[in-house]
Amino acid sequence: MQFWIKNFMRACPGTRISYQSNGSGAGQTDFLKGRTAFAGSDSALSAAQITQSKSVCSGGGQAVHLPTVGGPIAIGYNLPGVRRLILDAPTLAKVFDSRITKWNDPAIAQLNPSTKLPSTPIHPSHRSDSSGTTDNFTSYLSAAAPSAWPYGHSKEWTAKGGQSAKGSSGLVDQVKKTVGAVGYVELSYAIARGIPTVSIDTGAATPVDASVFTASKAISTAKVAGTGGDLVLQLDYATKTPGAYPIDMVTYEIVCDKGNKPETWPATKAFLTYIAGVKGQQDLSFQGYATLPAAIVNQVRSKINSLS
């Protein structure tokens, strides 16, 4: 968003966009209470929230989702001397549920036969705030390891134990300063803080590293699951496609299909048109994010044109 806003305001100096990065849950709440012109969220609104949106979208409108960018959720860790670490979904589920508590646990050792693992205690870290990253990470655990992860998916953390931190920046800082820690963050945060990331054993021939390219390969199979022109996407978190990284998320901009705030709608529509356009979608990999399939981006552009 900072990248987009900076470039957009440079091109349109008469427009000012103020954007607060306060987590998907808070962003959704602000929009549904009419405090903002639009919301950015890594998690889709629930059916109840869509119904609630009718109170802020005038003229019979309701909220719709515009997917604008994707990206991998990396599993960052702090384990001195271990440069490469492989984990799979059942093991991750037990680690983050505090059922695997030592780094040399047999389940981890089996996945890393050539690595000398220390007996360091594991300190799993999760988000304390309502988070789309949490929703997508737990969606992965639920889809890829249903027997090991009994909690389903949610923007709020529901598993047992572990440390908590607010925001992706708070979580990655906690991992960086705590030996034995492991946490889930957008890849860009892990790269910025110099945190090594886990390779995921999906069941394909080779474990998959977190990167914008491996995430793009997984997201390329996403299907539109929303109805009535809503562009919510369905990701295959349990993919076994070679070279496809499974722990991914899609960022949505949430607006009204009609009945947007008239005083801010011209600027909002111009900004949405920009970020979904050619200039907004280029160079995203350099920011640590994955582009969406062209067919989906084209649907987003068409949908923006129909909004009011």
Secondary structure as GFF3:
##gff-version 3
##sequence-region A 1 308
A	DSSP	alpha_helix	2	11	.	.	.	ID=ss1
A	DSSP	alpha_helix	24	32	.	.	.	ID=ss2
A	DSSP	beta_strand	39	41	.	.	.	ID=ss3
A	DSSP	alpha_helix	47	53	.	.	.	ID=ss4
A	DSSP	beta_strand	63	77	.	.	.	ID=ss5
A	DSSP	beta_strand	86	88	.	.	.	ID=ss6
A	DSSP	alpha_helix	89	96	.	.	.	ID=ss7
A	DSSP	alpha_helix	106	111	.	.	.	ID=ss8
A	DSSP	beta_strand	123	127	.	.	.	ID=ss9
A	DSSP	alpha_helix	132	144	.	.	.	ID=ss10
A	DSSP	beta_strand	163	165	.	.	.	ID=ss11
A	DSSP	alpha_helix	167	177	.	.	.	ID=ss12
A	DSSP	beta_strand	181	186	.	.	.	ID=ss13
A	DSSP	alpha_helix	187	193	.	.	.	ID=ss14
A	DSSP	beta_strand	199	201	.	.	.	ID=ss15
A	DSSP	alpha_helix	212	219	.	.	.	ID=ss16
A	DSSP	beta_strand	223	224	.	.	.	ID=ss17
A	DSSP	beta_strand	233	234	.	.	.	ID=ss18
A	DSSP	beta_strand	248	256	.	.	.	ID=ss19
A	DSSP	alpha_helix	265	276	.	.	.	ID=ss20
A	DSSP	alpha_helix	278	281	.	.	.	ID=ss21
A	DSSP	three_ten_helix	284	287	.	.	.	ID=ss22
A	DSSP	alpha_helix	294	306	.	.	.	ID=ss23
###
